[in-house]
Amino acid sequence: MLPLHLSAVNTIEVKKAGLDKASNGIKNFNYLKTLYEDARKNNLQVTYSKGTTIYLTIPSNGEPIMLSGKNDFNGATFIVSNTQKDFFLFTFGSSINPTKVNVTKEQIDSGDFTSVPALAHGDIMLIVKDSKPWTERYGYNYKQYRNDLLVLKNGKTTNSTIFAYNTSATLPDCSYLKCTTNPGTMENISFVRNTNSTKQTYLLKASYQNNLTLENINISTPKQDKIVYGDNAIYLEHCAFTTINHLNVDGTYSTYNQFGYAIYMNNVYQTHISNMTAKAQWGVFGTTNVNTLTLSNSDINRFDIHCLGKDILLQNCTFHNELNTQNTYNQFSSMQGYVRFDSCSFIQFRPVLIETSYNIYTKFDLILNDCYWDLPTDHNCLVEMYEVGDVRKNREELHTVEYPNISIDNLSLKTNGRMQLYYIGVQNKNGWTQPTSYPSSLNCCNINTDGPIQLIPFGY
């Protein structure tokens, strides 16, 4: 390993010698791995010369590089080759595992844990898992479970769960951690997956983080046929108050009909993403258990919450797909609260599809303000729903079929010759079907079109 070089008090500098040679890939990886281990041990910050190019090869016995605190890569470009194993290059994590704690369903819903000594003082992340399945996913042969992340201050929650826990079907399993007091950052980095890779390298996995910031990140994935699908370039789990700003994604390991995500999230609270651009064959977001998220000033091909979400604000965003005509919809399932589009544009794109396979149809508020919609030539529903099975097979609180309440103010439509627009379209395996219930509200005003079009509440 190259010798460590202390560039200033409390910093440790990456030596550039040999880093720009692909033939040194494994040596470079081992050097950086040891450098970051020493930095963590001695409470030092790793620094980079501006615009450093670093070739890495993932070794067969390689382990992810653990980050902590502030990490400014100063414009460094990492070019990574991997023929060994699917691998996270960097991780943020907790040095201790969450501790089990017994709480009641009533306490979870009330948000008051002051009577629980372990939770009564300080800033705490409470991870709540429902041990009973939320649903069984049709066609995928697995059960879907729900999680929630509660942020506590001196025993009182600052937020609430996505759905209530005090139900007959619920069996909570809880654990907790003290909130991280040294917020992590990753900024000013470019990440390139080399075309010779046969295994996937992901940029970052972050677990149990509070106030994590990811800033000015570029991810590039080459067009190739060695790795077909399964990407999780950035992976967030059990994280609160995450900020992602200026993220550019040029491709993922995915195809038009096989999944792969730029950002995968599970059990996150208060996520703020802005100035994101992303092109991919599949949708760029794969998420579950998302509580309170804002996506703003972004240009992407798809936003998805596969199962369980609450209070989603999409602001000044453009949704379209330049790479194929199949993945042209935002997808939601098991939603609560609101999904709100402010000043958004949908270009040959379906604003909302209720994901079929979870067989859950919950009521939420769908709001569009000051939006533009270039209607797809093959779809004419604001909300598309597909009923796939008997919802009575689900838990009691999910037995009914409900549709979103719709509120629209100032929507401009490019009709592309379409003569009808349905606010909600409902199908089942036998085709379009008459809905079994109706929204409790449908309030639409200031809808402007470039040609005559009939606006119809339901299509079936």
C-alpha positions, 0 to 999 in steps of 0.5 A: 500500500502507498504510504499515508500522507497527512496534508493538514491537521484533521485530514488525510490526503489521497495520493494520486500516484498510480490511481489513473492506471486501470492495471492498478485497479485492485491495488488502488481499491486496497489502498483506498480501503485502508486509507478510509479505515485509518481515517475513521480510526483517527477521526480524520477527513479524507481529501482529494486533489481536484478532479482525480481519476481513480480506476478500481477493480473489485477484488474477490475478497473485497468489502465495502469502504465504510464512510463517516462524517463529511466526504467531499470527493472534490470532483473525483471520477471513479471508474470501476470494473467488477467481475467478482460479485455484486458489491456496494463500493461505499456504505454509511452505517451504524456501528451498533445494531438496533436494540429490541424494545417492547411497545404497544400498538396503542403507543405507536399510534399515539406517538407517546413513548415517555413511559418506556425508559429506553425511549423517553430521553434524547433523539431516537429512531424507532424502527417499527416492523409489522410481523404480519404480512401486509399483502401477498403480491400476485404473480411474485410468490412473496409476502409484502411486509410493512415498516415505519420509521418514527423519529422521537424527541424525549419520548414523543414522536415528531411524525406518525406511521403511514397506516395505523398499527392498532388493528387486529391484524397487526403484530409490531416488532420494534427496535431503536437506535440513537440518532446519529449526531455526526451527519454524513455527506457524500458530494462531488463524485462521478461514478462510472461502471466499466463496460468489462464488468460482469457483476454489478457495483453500486455506489452507496448503501446507507442504513440508519442515517439521520440528516444524510446529504448526497450532493453533486453526484453523477452515475454512468452505466454503459450500454452492454448486455453482460448485466441485464437487470437488478440495479440499486445504484443508491440504496437507502434503508431506515433513514430520516431527513435525507437530502439529495441534490444535483444527482445525474443518472445516465443509465442503469442496469435494467431493460424495458421489461426487467427492473433496475433502479437508480435509487432504492429506498425502504423505510425512509422518512422526510426525504428531499430530492432536487435537481435530479436528472435520470435516464433509464430503461426501467423506472429510476425509483424503486421504493417501499415504506416511504413517509413524506418525500419531496421531489423537485426541479427534476427530469426523470422517466418514472417515480414509483412507490411500490407499496406503502407511502404517505404525503408525496410532493412532486414539484416542478418536475418533468416526467417522460421516457426517451428510451422506450414507450413502455415505462411511461407512468408513475406507479403507486400502491397502498397510499395514504395522505396525498400525492401532489403534483405542482407545476409538473409536465407529463410528456406522453406519460401517464400521471398515476398507475395504481400498481396491480400486483399488491391488490390494495386500493386505498383512498388518498388525495391526488392533487394536480396544480398548474400542470401540463399533460401531453396525452399518450397516444395509447392511454387516456386515463389520469388514474389507471387501476387494475383489479386483480383479485378478491381484496377480502383475502387481504387484512381486514383494514384493506378489505374495501376497494377505494379510489383516490380523491381528485383535485385539479386546478389549472391543467393544460392538455395537449389532446393529440386527437383524443376525444375522451379523457377519463379521470379514473379508468378501472380494469380487471382480468375481463377487461374494463369494469364498472367500479365497485365504489367511487371517490368521495370527491372530484373537484376539477377547474381550469382545464384548458385543451387544444381541441375538443375533448370529453371529460369523463369521471370513470372509464370502464 
